[in-house]
Amino acid sequence: MSYSDKENINILCAVMLGHGITHAVVCPGSRNAPIVHNLNECPQVNCYPVTDERSAGFFSLGMAEQLKKPVAVVVTSGTALLDLAPAVAEARHRHLPLVVISADRPMAHIGQQMGQTIDQSACLSRFTLMNVNLVEPHDELTRWHCNRMANEAMIAAWQGGPVHVNVPYDEPLFHFTVPSLPAQRIISSIGFSVDETALFEILRPVTAARRPMLVIGQMPRDVVTRETIDQLKPHVAILVEALGADGGGVPFDELLPIIENNPDFSPDCVIYMGGTLVSKRIKVYLRRLDSVPMIQVSDDGEIHDTFGHLTQVMNCQPHVALQALAHLLDKEQDNAFAKLWNEALDQVKQQFESFRPDFSQLLAVKLAMQSVREFDAPFVLHFANSQPVRLANMFARQHVCCNRGVNGIEGTTSAAAGCAAVTDDRVLCVTGDLSFFYDQNALWNSNLRGNLRILLLNNGGGGIFSQLPGLEASPARDSMIAAGHATHAQGCCSQHGVEYRAAHGSEDLFSGITWLIQDESKRPRLLEVVTDVERDRRVWQQAVSTIII
């Protein structure tokens, strides 16, 4: 038994087998010969040769209807793929699972008068659930990408409908020298309609683990409540940012450099839910754990392989999975691994609370969050991306809203203003200078009321760029990359009827925070904290260096 030397073909075939694809309709051609050869070599696959692609499409459709499982149909490059369009359209409207596999030439050959060469990658996209292009991998990153896309396509097909997998590769075509297909990670997907018993079985690896970890990304407010966290805390290590839970987050990003090489803190099972994470360190840390099973809870069924080792996707609402997890873990004894993490995170939190920073952006956010907690009415928090949201993860003790989906600098103040227009709660927007001035037309709005409060952190540019190692070597850092400026917000506030104060030192800041957070006003208020970027960087480093575990 021997297989093609084309790595993308071998990855695809291995993933197909892992997803239970056992029937393939194959059409003649030289470009697709390596794929046909591989499938014919697989003992698990039954191959059915059909010469006419138009007929082959409907032949495979009839098989899929009868078998109630995905069937592959393999064609060569060029117009052969287009001949499948009628059958693919029929499969889409009848929700029948077809896996269309087309061989292709490298992208560089398209439009260069090469025979049987058209742009194939998305030519059936109007009728397919998913289209993937499996380019030939050349390193571990592209192998991971190829594996993930093949898994995604197979999962989509099992959900009921046609998918298209385009496989470009260069000559030579007919080297069949690989003795076996490579071992491949298979990502399974569990549907939304699972019953309670099945849900408990899916979560059993988490409850059976000695060192289970729950990672929570960005969530809407009230999905992950403080009560839920408190119920799960004794049993599972919980890493959640302020964007993910009603009770705020835990400062794990600052803890990771201290414990990342300590095996006692390493999980043996990870369950992940929610959207994006601010912390880059946690992504790097978990990507290193290549033998740890990782389960994703996804309310849209999409695959987000954030940590690179996803093994299972649960298509259900996060609160349903949390309830099931809490039910299972409630009967278990307290977990030593969870206790280890909880104690370390509590230490970091206490050290941040006791840290006495100099006048800086860090001090401004620390005081603002303390003042919010002391206020006797609800506050909604909106933080801008970059440095503000990282400060939120250090000091916010309630849920934080943030435009983290794409992580852009625009729209923070506008989003906070929109929130304030439809709630009587006070809304605090904490934003940096570049984000604020980019979005200053948020104040050009007749709907603004006194419940909108803005804390503007102005250190004359993108302060976070001063913390990126190596960038200090570029003479363009401050003026061009960090967009250094001398702009202030007083004129903008005056123009739009926003009450304004500035803080240039600690005394101004203490009184300004009270004015911003606690005092009554019928108009929006803005406190501009004018700091120095180098001092901000130094205070940040001092805060992080105080952590002792």
N, C-alpha and C positions, 0 to 999 in steps of 0.2 A: 504494500500500500504506500503510495507516495502522492504528495500534494504539490500544488503550484508554489513557486517561490515568491509570489506576490503577497505581501503581508496583509494588505487590506482585504484581499479575497479570503485569506485564511481566518482573519478575525471575524469577518462576516459569517462565514460558514460555521465557525465554532459557536458564535452567538445564536445563530439560527437553530442549531441543534439544542442549545441550552434552553431555548424557548419552545421546543417541541415541534419545530417545523419538519415534517417528515415526507412531504409530497412536493415535487417540483416538476413543472412543465418546462421543457427546454427546447429552444429553437436553434436552428443551425446558424453558424457564423464563426469566423476566426477570432474576432475580438473577444467574444464571450466564451471561447473555448476553455480558458483556464477555469472559469467559474463552473461550466458544465462538467469539466473533468473532476473538480473537487467534489461536487455534489454526487457524482457517480461513484466516487471512491468512498463516500460515507455509507457505511452499512445501514445506518438508520434512515436513509433517504431513498424514497422510490422516485425514479426519474421517468418521465413520460415524454418522448420526443414528438414534437408537432412542427411541421415545416412552415405553415402559414401563420404568421403572428396574429392576424385578425382572428383566426380560428383558435389559436392557442390561448388568447385572452379569455374567450368564452368557455373553452375547455376547462381552464383552471377555475373559472367562476363556478361552473357546474360542480367541480370537485369540492370547492370550498362550501358551497351550499349543502352538499350531502354530508361532508365530514364535520361541518360546524367548527372548523378550525382554519387558520391561515394556510394558504397554498402559495408557493412561489412560482413565478413565471419569469424565465430568463431569456433575454434577447440581446442581440449584438448591437453595435453602435449605429447611429444614423437614423434613417426613417423607420427602421424596424420598430423602434420604440413608439413612434406615432401611430402605428397600426394597432396598438393596444388601447388607444383612447376610447373607442366605443365600449369595450368590455370594462374598462376602468370606470367610466361614467356610470355604467349600469351597476357596478359593484358599490359605488358611492351612494347611489340613491336607494339601494337595497341593503346597505350596511353589511356587505359581504367582505370577508377579510382576504384580500390579495396582497402579496408581497411582490411588487414589480421590481425586478433586478435588471438593470441595463449596464452592459459594458460600455466603456467610453475611452476616448483618447484624452491625453492631458489637456488641460485648459489652454495651454499655450498654442495648441494646434488649431483651435477653433478660428475660422475665418482665414485660414492660411492655405486654402485650396488643397486640403488633405481629403482623401476619399472617405465617404461615410462619416462625415464629421459635421454635427450641428450642435447648438447649445442645448444640451439635454437636461441640465440640472433641475430645471423647474418647468419643463414643458407640459407636464400633466398636473400642475399645481391646482388648477381649478377643480379637479375631480378627486384629489387625494387628501387624506388626513394629515400626511406628513411627507416631506421630501428631504432626503439627506444625501450629501455628496461625500463619499468615503475616499478622500484622496490618499495616495500612498504615504504611510507614516514614515518618519525618519528619526524620531526620538521618542522618549517616554511621554512627553506631552501630547504629541500627535497620535500615539498609540492609545492613550487614554481617551482622546477625543473621538477616535474611530470606534473604540469600544462603546463609548457612551451613546454615540449617534445610532449605532447598530441596535443597541438595547432599546433606545427610544422608539425606533421604527418598529421593532417587533412588538413592543407593548402597545403601540398605537394600532397595529393590525389586529391584535387580540381583542381590542375594544370594539372592533366591528367596522371595517372599511378598508379601502385600498391605501397602501403606502408605496412610495417610490424610493428605491435605493439605487443611486447612480454610482458606478464604480470605475473611475478613470485610472488607467495605468499605462505605462510606456512599454515599448518592446525591449527585450525579447519576450514573447508571449508563452513559449512552450517549454519552460524549464520546470519539470516536475520532480523536484529534488528534496522536498521537505518531507521527512518520514511521518510526521503526525501534525494534527492541528494544534495550535497553541492553547494552553489553558486560559480561559477567559472568565472574567467576572460576569455573572448573569444577574441583572437587576430585575427583581420580581415586582409586580404591581398588584395590590389588593384593592378591589373596587369599593366604591362608597357604600354599597348596599350590604356590606358584611354584617352578619348578625352579631349579637353580643358574645356568643361563645367563640366565634371565629376571631373577633377583635381581641379577646383575651389570649387566644393562642398566638396571635401575631406578636403580642407584647410580652409573651412568655420569656423570650431571650433577655429582655431587660430585667425582668424580675428574677431570673435565674442567674444573672451576672453577679459576680462578687464586687465589681467596681463599675456600676452603671452611671452614666452621665446623661443629663438632659440639657440640650442647648436650645435656647429660644431666641429667634431673631425678631425683627420688627413685627409687631402685631397691633391691631386696633385696640383702643382702650377697652378694658373690662373683659377681654377674652381670657387673659391670664390674670386672675385676681390674687390679691395678697393671701387670701384664705387658701387658694389652691397651692401656692408656693409653700406656705407654712405646713400644709398637709403632706406634701411630697418631700420636703427638706430632710427629714430624718432618714429617708430611704434611698435617695438618689442625689448625686452631686448636680446642682442646678447652676448653669451659667446663663444669665439673662442680663441684657442691657436695659437701660432706662426706656428704650423704644419698645420693649417687649412685654412689660408687665405693669399692671395697675399700681403695684407697690414700688415701682422703680427697679433699678438693676443692682447688680453687685460688681465691684471694681476688679473683675478678673483680668482685664487687659494689663493692669500694672502688676498683678501677681505672677503672670505667666513667665516673665524673664527669670524669676527667682526659682520656680518649681519645674520648669520645662524639662530638665534633665533628671528629675527625681522620679524614679519608677513608681514610688508609692502614690503619686498623683495621677498616674496614667490609667485611663479607663479601659475596660475590656468590652464595653458595649456602649454605643452612642445613639441616642434618638434626638432628631433635630426637627424643629417645627418653626414656622414663621418665615418672614422675609429676610431681607439682607441684614448682615451684621456690620457694625462699625469697625470692630476690632479686626485688624489684619493678622495680629499675632495668633488668635485662636484658630484662624484658617490654616496658617502655617503649621501650628502645633498639631492639629488633628490630621492634616494631610500626611504627617510623618507616620501615623499609626496605620500602616498598610494592612495589618492582619486583624483589625478590629471591625466587627460587623457594625454597620451604620444604617439606621432606619430613618427614613424621612416621612413626616406626616405632611401631606399636601392636600389642601382643600380644592385645588384645581386639577389634581392628577398629573401635573407636569413634573418632569424630573429636574431637580436642581442638585447636581452632584457637587455641592459646595466644597466638601472636604476630600473629594477624589476617590472615595472608597464606598460609595453607596451600594447597599445590597438589597434594599427593599423599599418600596414606596407604598405608603398607606393613603389611599384616596378617601380621606374623611376630614371632617371639621376638627381643628385642633382641640377644642374644648371636649369633644367626644372622646378623643384619645386620652386626654388628661384625666377625665373622669374614670375611664377604664383603668388607667395606670394607677390612679389613686385607690381604686377599689382593690386592685391586686396587691398593691404594696401595703395597704392598711393592715393586712394580716401578717406582714413580715416584721421581723425584729429590726431595730435601728441598724443602719449600715455603717460600718467603720469607715469606709471610703467616703461616704457622704459627710460624716462627722469631720473627717480630716479637711475636706474642702470647705465646709461651713466655718470651721474655726479659723482657717487661714483667711477666708474672705472677710469674716467679721473683724479680724485683726487689721486688715488693710483699711476697711471702712472706718474703724475707730482711729487709726493713725491719720487718715485724711481729715477726719473731723477735728482732731486735736492739733493739726498743723496750723501754725500761725504765719501766713504768708505776708510778704510786703505788698504794697500797692501794686496791683497787677490785674490782668484779666481773670486769673485764677481766683484772686480775692473777691472780685466783683461777682462772679458766679457763685462762689461759696456763700457770700453774704445774702445774695438774692434767694438762693435755695433755702437758707435758714429762715429768711423773712417770709417766704411762701408757706413754710411749715407752721410758722407762728400765726399766720393770718387765720381769722376765724370763719373763713368762707372758702368755697372751692376755687382753685386756680387751674386753668388749662395752660400747659407749657408747650411752646413751639420753639425749637432750637434750629439754627442754621447748621449746614454741614461744615466739615473741616474742624477747626479748633473748638468752636462752641459745643458741638455735639459730643466731643471727647470730654470736655469739662462737665457736660451733663452726666455722663456715665460715672464720673467721680463723685458728684455731689447731689444729683437729683434723687429724691426718694419717692417720686411718683412717676406715672407714665409720661413719656415725652413724645410729642409729635415732631416729625422731621421729614422733609422731602428726600427720603433715602432711597426711593425706588431707582433713580438714576444717579443720585448723589451730585446734583448740580448746585451751583451757587444761587440760581435765580429763584424767585418766587416765595422765599421764606416769609417776608413781611406780608405779602399779599395773602398767603395761606392763613396766616394768623389773623389778618384783618377780616377775611371771610368767615373764619371761625367766630370771631368776636361779634360779627353782625347777626349771628343766629343763636347766641347764648347770652344769658345775663350774668354768667360767671365771668370773673376777670380772666383775661388772657395775657400771658407774658410771653413776648417774643424776644428771644436772646439771639442776637445776630452779630456777625463780624462786619467790618467796614465795607469790604468788597461786595458782600452779599447785599448789604443795606443800600449802598449807592446804586448798585445795578438795578435794584427793585424799588427805588425811591418813589416811583409813581404809585406805589401802594398807598401812599398818603394822599394822593390826588383822588379822593373818594368821598362822596357825600354821605356814605353810610357809617362812617367811623363814629364811635361813641367813647365814653370815658372808661369803659371796661378794657380797652386795648392799652397795654403798657409795653414799651419797647426798651430793652437794655441793649444799647449799641456799644460793642467792644471795638474801639478804634485805635489801632497801633500803627496806622499809616501804611497798610498794605497787607498782603497775605502772610500773616505771621507764622503759619504752620511751615512755610518754606524754609524758615530759619532752623527748623528741627530736622530737616532731611539731610542725613550724612552725605557728604561729598558735594552737595550743591553750593556750598560756600566757596568752592573753587571757581565758580562761574562769575565773571564780572557782570553778567546780565541778571543775576539772581534778584537783586533788590528793585531795580528800576523796571525790568521787563517781565520777569517770571512772577515776582511777588507784586507787581504793579504798584510800586511805592507812590504815595500821594500825600497831599497836605489838605485834604478836603474835610470839612466838618458839617454837621447836620443842622446847625442852628437856623440857617437861612431857609432850608427846606421845610423845617418845622414851622417857622414863622409864616411862610407862604401858605401852608395848609391848615393853620389853626391847631397845631399840635403843641401842647405845653412842653417846654424844653428846659433841661438843666444839664450842666457838664460837671464832671468830676476829674480833677487833675491831681488829686492826692487822696490819702486815706480818709481825712476828715470830711472832704466833699463826698466821698463815696458812702460813708456810713449814713450821713444825713440824706444823701440822694436815694439810697435804697429804700429808706423809710418813706420818703416822698413818692417814690415810684410804686412800691408794693402796697403800703398800708393806707395811704391817705386817699380820701374821696376826691373825685374830679368828674366833671361833666364832659371833659374833652380828653382825647388820647394824650398820653404822656410819654416822653422819651428822655431817658438818661443816657448821655454819651460819656463813656468812660475812656479818657484819653491816656493811653499808656505808651510805653516804649517797648519795641519788639524784643530787644536784647534782654531787658528786665523780665519780660513775660517768659522768655525762654529759660532764663536762669531760675525763676521761681518755680516753673513747671519741673525742671530737673531737680530742684531741692525737694519738692513734694514727693516725687517718685523715689528719690534716694533715701527718704526717711523710712521706707517700708522695710520692716524686719519681721521675718517669720521664724 
